[in-house]
Amino acid sequence: MFLGCHLSSTKGFLAMGRQALELGADTFQFFTRNPRGGSAKALDPRDLAALVAFMAEKGFGPVVAHAPYTLNPCAKEKKTLDFARLVLSEDLERLRGLPGALYNLHPGSHVGQGAQAGLELTADIVNEVLSPGETATVLLETMAGKGTEIGRSFGELARIIGKIRLDSKMGVCLDTCHVFDGGYDIKNDLEGVLAKFDQELGLSRLKAVHVNDSLNSLDSHKDRHAKIGQGQIGLEALARVVWHPRLAGLPFILETPNEPEGYAQEIALLRRQGPQS
């Protein structure tokens, strides 16, 4: 199990690795560009190489790169689809300097076109940009189902991945808040939820987990993250996710509403819940 949190990439890649280690983490997540915009900073190849060496030295797990929130691969407007195509292509090319990286994106919102049209549009754009030489694995995130979001069920994610030609380069990131808000009771029936995931997607597709408590109740379709142990899921249930034997070896990323000090406390808290305690 690798445990980390979301960090700001403004100070560079090696700085993120060092900060993660200071927080007690052995992985981390970062935005590939401004999460609410479109511009991406130029990469410093030496900084990226220094991070790769640092991670190998410190025994880090895979890091997660998160696409911007403005990316909607199943939008109605052509300019929005063109933006999604450009961002996905650029980001995957940039991540070739970070071997084994995981690239997480929200499957998108169909904005009234219907779920089936949304699933097909997202698959089409991924098919356009994904190449056989890709070094990153593209992850579709489980969504809470607010508005016209697609990916609100394991079945919808399976239907998207089933349309991807290079499906060996595809995986899933499970967000604990999203699936709980989406109606999957990981608090009281984790084994049943994992069995459902395995049935519809295969657990081998699960490559990362976002560890978030939820401000809202089961099946609320709200998507409001809470700090660990301060929401409707609770510490005990989230610890069962993090330390589940079938999920061993995955990167678990905190996206709770926290500053670095709070992340350090949550990382330590979740580590204390493990078998060694």
Number of C-alpha atoms within 10 A of each C-alpha: 16 20 27 29 28 24 21 15 17 13 9 15 22 20 17 21 23 16 16 24 18 12 19 18 23 24 26 27 28 20 20 25 20 16 16 10 11 16 12 14 11 7 13 11 13 11 13 17 15 15 20 18 11 15 20 10 9 12 11 21 22 23 25 31 25 20 21 22 16 17 26 26 28 28 22 17 10 10 10 16 19 15 16 25 20 15 22 23 17 14 18 23 16 15 21 14 16 18 14 16 20 28 27 25 22 23 27 25 25 23 17 13 13 13 18 13 16 27 25 16 22 27 21 18 20 23 15 13 16 22 15 9 8 17 18 25 23 26 26 25 27 27 29 27 22 16 12 16 21 29 26 22 18 22 15 19 22 20 17 23 25 14 16 20 17 15 16 12 20 22 26 28 26 22 24 27 34 30 26 28 28 24 18 23 19 21 20 11 12 17 14 13 19 18 14 16 20 15 12 16 21 15 17 12 20 20 24 25 23 25 28 29 29 27 19 19 17 21 16 17 21 21 20 18 20 22 21 28 18 14 18 19 26 17 21 13 18 23 19 16 22 25 17 14 10 12 19 13 15 18 29 34 26 25 22 22 14 16 10 15 10 15 25 19 15 24 21 15 15 18 18 12 16 13 7 6 6
